[in-house]
Amino acid sequence: MSQKPDAPITGLNFASLWAVSSLFPALLLYFSPSLGGFRRLFLALPACRSAAPEPAASPGAAACRLSNPAAVCPLLSAAVAFLLQISEEAALAAALDVHLSSRSYLAGFGPSQADLSAFGQLRRPPDPQHVHALRWYRHIAALQPDLPVSSIKGKRVQPAWSPPAGTAVPQLRLYNSLTRAKELFVPQKGNKVTWYCCGPTVYDASHMGHARSYISFDILRRTLRDYFKYDVLYCMNITDIDDKIIRRARQNHLLDQYRDRQPGAAQILQDVLKARGPFQELLASTVDPDKKQMLERLDAAVGAALAPLQAAVEAGAAAGVLQPLAQALLESSKDLLADWLDQQFGSQVTENSIFSSLPKHWEAEYHRDMDALNHSYAKLVPEAVGDQKALQEGEGDLSVSAERLSEKKSQNDFALWKASKPGEPSWDSPWGKGRPGWHIECSAMAGSILGESMDIHGGGFDLRYFLHTGHLTIAGCKMSKSLKNFITIKDALAKNTARQLRLAFLMHSWKDTLDYSSNTMESAVQYEKFLNEFFLNVKDVLRAPTDITGRFEKWEAEEAELNSSFFERKAAVHAALCDNVDTRSAMEELRLLVSQTNGYMAGRKASRLRPNRLLVEAIFGAIEGSEPIGFPIGAQGQSVDLECTVMPYLSVLSDFREKVRKIAREQKVMELLQLCDAIRDDTLPELGVRLEDHEGLPTVVKLVDKETLLKEREDKKRIEEEKKKKKEEAAQRKQEQEMAKLAKMKVPPSEMFRSETDKFSKFDETGFPTHDAEGKELSKGQTKKLRKLFEAQEKLHSEFLQKNPNGI
């Protein structure tokens, strides 16, 4: 060959290359000692053949020297020199892109003069939409080591990048009672949230109205801490000195003294009649409908107990008859009698311990109630300004007398320190003996622990704070100690669990009124059961043994749909919690996800297939931390993971039982099958274990609360007994109907109407009636109806005679 090895190649001899391409279609391997190994050079020869070659000047110039790696097929040949006539840079890039779309331009080719000329005409890389031209441009730049580094770097720049537009991310907003709007929540100091909440005034048992407030705030606090990852410092006071506490302590003390004196029936009757007078005056002057209704109930109870005692006293009954009636009256009228005693002798109560023992007792009860509810520890309403009723309620019953109200410079003033009157506790102060005024302890405590400013101030609606929970009502009436219509937390926990009460609160907006009723709690019970069964089924899926390859299964349409739904529901839950911690909507989203997952698992079970384990793990991998899936099992605060401890043993028992059942079925040993059923139905439920047998699938083992299982067993027995009873009743009705039909079949048609003398007076020779009871001939319509009955009886009697020839 006459051409120098390093000279650019301007054409290709396609005839010569055809033979090569037939042996090596697209891949040429050659050895390069300088690289110490094989190099792989991709030549898309059919693409090269598609180019129209220029006539070669000599045979040697018409072929590529394939033995020399430096002399390889150029990216552009001189045949496309017409492209270089395009002066406009964008047009040149577009034309190059079209030309190169059917040609090879892979790295390693030696550039031709046309390549260099075209490269020189482009001052910058082609736009990204010209894919082929851009890739060619970068290859040529890489094959020119003599170009200045800055020049190469300038031409080999990355295309411009801009971030995707994305979508708006929900941010937490809380309803602010001050502005009556949902405001963007921004803590004062980074991620730290300081929160003060007014606690209870402890003078009586805590009721469900208190639980509504404190558990709702506990839910909000946990959401901010555990979901939104804020560092929350939550502070709450317990008021142990207050007008209500002072008044109740005095009344209880005086009533106990009265009982200790053991007054006779006549004395009790006389005192109750004296106390009832002022009480009925109060009742007549009360305009608040709820309070008036409460006072009317009390008065009615007193009247019901008063009448029998009055009648017995007037009749001169013996002491043995009078005393039980007097004690019943004392119990019914203790509230109005305590008020009367306090008015008479309250100022004589001076011992401070009397006023401290009452709140100490009820504070201890409050803490026990909160523990039972799984509650852990670590203001303002604009329309309240000028609300004299609300202000007087806050000041207290002992501070709204005409004498004390006249001491104010403004009706809107309230006392921070109150001078103690006789019958009230007192402490020394620069202003004389007295006691804390209206909620001054809240300000003192909040300022001492949280500083001058705090992020959140919460309390019940009637306490007027920035965040306030809605009331709890019974039949539309606010639950309140003063209205004596409350249900204590202990009473509520006797009917429902702490989890069920929390679920009831979660299923309603925390700032709206919630009506406490059997329907409300039944909804919470069913939701708990719905979730618990789901958790148990999921844990059974995750416990199923599988090898490493069995954990990685192909997704079908059902898995893809469930995975997509999971992320949709997750986003919806986040949006709901950002929207004023809307737990009601969040719970509904969870219900949708659980229902869809239940449907997926049921479909797999119907097909005798296991649900996709990796998908279930992925969904529940969203739960952070090491806590096990589902509701805790065992006693509250139990540190041992009961399920992990006992499940291996239960699995061995279940497998053994399954093998015994299989042998018993094959050999038809009914006694063994009955024993296996007894273990499932009687023995294991007592231990909190449920076995679920499924045809063609392994037995499912579930750890469930013992009381729940025992209730399920009782319900199952009750349902079976009801079915049995209905079956027996149906059989009895059927037998009675058959007996009645048989008795009717025995009657000859000639006798069926003769006994109805109150309807008919004359009959023909077949016993068919012709005249009514008054002797009038029957009409054609009546005769037609009776004839149908007569003929039907003929048919019945004929059937009877065929079955019973002797007529018996």
Disulfide bonds with the S-S distance in Angstrom:
none
